[in-house]
Amino acid sequence: MSTHTATDRDPGFAGVPETAPRPATARRWWGPAALVVTAIAVLVAPLALAVAITASATVPGPATARVVSAAELEEQYGIKVDLVAVIAAGGVIDVRYQIVDKDKAGHLLHDAPPALYVEASGAVLRSNASKSHKMTIVDGASYFLLYPNSGGVIQAGTQVSVVIDQVRLAPITAQS
């Protein structure tokens, strides 16, 4: 084996014994390009998959829910909405409803708490109530939900629909 001398071609290896040359096809696996590809595969691919699954599983929004009158909601679904009111200096919406028939209401209230759909703007307000909190439904019981009134989208006099699952109550006027 010979030793290298400092040359323009290889200035960093002066005085180091020469080793066998690498084949032209051999490359270091963990170079910068491989790290970028690995990061994309590990971080971006699962995120893209989650977004795709969520997008395919989404249901139509409140605007496309079946509209029913207050009488139909009570008769077919066992729920009577008593009040939609703006409280706490306009920062909170109070929704009160009564269960008329727990068996009918249970089918509608199984997934998530009702949402509020603002007719004029199309805005949707959702309750901060946790999905994991299971509500005991009792005949004749009254319930209330509080909604953050983000941006003050609901004011006294605003037409609002209460949306439960894919059923939307015909618009009612928010009170103060």
C-alpha positions in Angstrom: 0.0 0.0 0.0 1.2 3.5 -0.7 0.6 6.6 1.2 -1.1 9.7 -0.2 0.5 13.0 -0.5 -1.4 16.2 -0.3 -2.7 17.0 -3.8 -5.4 19.2 -5.2 -7.5 16.1 -5.8 -7.5 14.8 -2.2 -6.2 17.5 0.2 -7.8 16.0 3.3 -6.0 12.7 3.4 -2.4 13.6 3.4 -0.3 11.0 4.9 -3.2 8.5 5.4 -2.7 5.0 3.9 -4.8 4.5 0.8 -7.6 1.9 1.1 -9.3 -0.1 -1.5 -11.6 2.1 -3.6 -15.4 1.8 -3.1 -17.4 0.5 -6.0 -19.2 3.2 -7.9 -22.6 1.8 -6.9 -21.9 1.8 -3.2 -23.4 4.8 -1.4 -23.9 5.7 2.2 -27.5 4.8 3.2 -28.0 7.5 5.8 -27.2 10.5 3.7 -29.3 13.7 3.7 -31.7 12.5 1.0 -32.3 9.2 2.9 -33.1 11.1 6.1 -35.6 13.4 4.3 -37.3 10.4 2.7 -37.4 8.6 6.0 -38.9 11.6 7.8 -41.6 11.9 5.2 -42.4 8.3 5.4 -42.6 8.3 9.2 -44.3 11.7 9.8 -46.2 12.7 6.7 -47.6 9.4 5.4 -49.6 8.5 8.6 -50.9 12.1 8.8 -52.1 11.9 5.1 -53.7 8.5 5.8 -55.6 9.9 8.9 -56.8 12.9 6.9 -58.0 10.6 4.1 -59.9 8.3 6.5 -61.5 11.3 8.3 -62.5 12.9 5.0 -64.2 9.7 3.8 -65.9 9.2 7.1 -67.4 12.7 7.5 -71.1 13.0 7.4 -73.0 15.8 5.7 -73.0 19.0 7.8 -75.9 20.7 9.6 -76.9 22.7 6.5 -77.9 19.4 4.8 -79.6 17.8 7.8 -83.3 16.9 7.5 -85.4 19.9 8.7 -88.3 19.1 11.1 -90.8 21.2 12.9 -90.9 21.5 16.7 -94.0 19.2 16.7 -92.2 16.6 14.5 -89.1 16.7 16.7 -91.2 16.0 19.7 -93.4 13.3 18.1 -90.8 11.4 16.1 -87.7 11.9 18.2 -89.1 12.5 21.7 -87.3 15.8 22.2 -88.8 19.2 22.9 -86.5 22.3 22.6 -87.6 24.9 25.2 -85.1 27.7 24.9 -82.1 29.1 22.9 -80.8 32.1 24.8 -77.9 34.5 24.7 -76.4 34.8 28.2 -73.2 36.0 30.0 -73.0 39.3 28.2 -73.4 37.5 24.8 -70.5 35.1 25.3 -72.5 32.0 25.9 -75.6 30.3 24.3 -77.9 28.4 26.7 -79.9 25.6 25.0 -82.6 23.9 27.1 -84.5 20.9 26.0 -86.8 18.2 27.5 -87.0 14.5 26.9 -90.5 13.5 26.1 -89.8 9.9 25.1 -86.4 8.5 26.2 -86.5 5.6 23.8 -87.0 7.8 20.7 -84.5 10.4 22.0 -81.8 7.9 22.8 -81.5 7.0 19.1 -80.8 10.6 18.2 -78.6 11.6 21.1 -76.3 8.6 21.0 -73.3 10.2 19.3 -72.7 13.8 20.1 -74.4 16.7 21.8 -76.6 18.9 19.6 -75.0 21.6 17.5 -76.3 25.1 16.7 -76.6 26.2 13.1 -76.9 29.9 12.4 -79.2 30.3 9.5 -77.9 33.6 8.1 -74.2 32.9 8.2 -74.0 29.1 8.1 -71.9 29.2 11.2 -72.0 26.1 13.4 -71.5 26.2 17.2 -70.6 23.0 19.1 -70.9 22.4 22.8 -67.8 21.8 24.9 -69.5 18.8 26.4 -67.3 15.7 26.0 -68.3 12.9 23.7 -67.1 10.4 26.3 -69.5 11.8 28.9 -72.6 9.5 28.7 -75.8 11.2 29.5 -78.5 9.3 31.3 -81.7 10.0 29.4 -84.8 10.1 31.6 -88.5 10.6 30.5 -89.6 14.1 31.5 -86.2 15.3 32.5 -84.9 18.7 31.3 -81.3 19.2 30.1 -79.3 22.2 29.2 -76.1 22.7 27.2 -73.8 25.8 27.1 -72.1 26.8 23.9 -69.3 29.3 23.5 -70.6 32.2 21.3 -67.3 32.6 19.4 -67.2 35.9 17.6 -70.7 36.8 18.8 -72.3 35.0 15.9 -75.6 34.6 17.8 -77.4 37.7 19.2 -80.9 38.1 20.5 -83.2 37.8 17.5 -80.8 35.5 15.4 -82.5 32.6 13.7 -80.9 29.4 15.0 -81.5 25.7 14.3 -80.7 23.0 16.8 -79.1 20.1 15.0 -79.1 16.7 16.6 -77.3 14.0 14.5 -78.7 14.5 11.0 -82.0 16.1 12.1 -82.3 19.9 12.2 -85.1 21.7 14.0 -86.7 24.5 12.0 -85.2 27.9 12.8 -86.1 29.4 16.1 -85.3 32.9 17.4 -82.6 33.3 20.0 -83.7 35.2 23.1 -81.8 37.3 25.5 
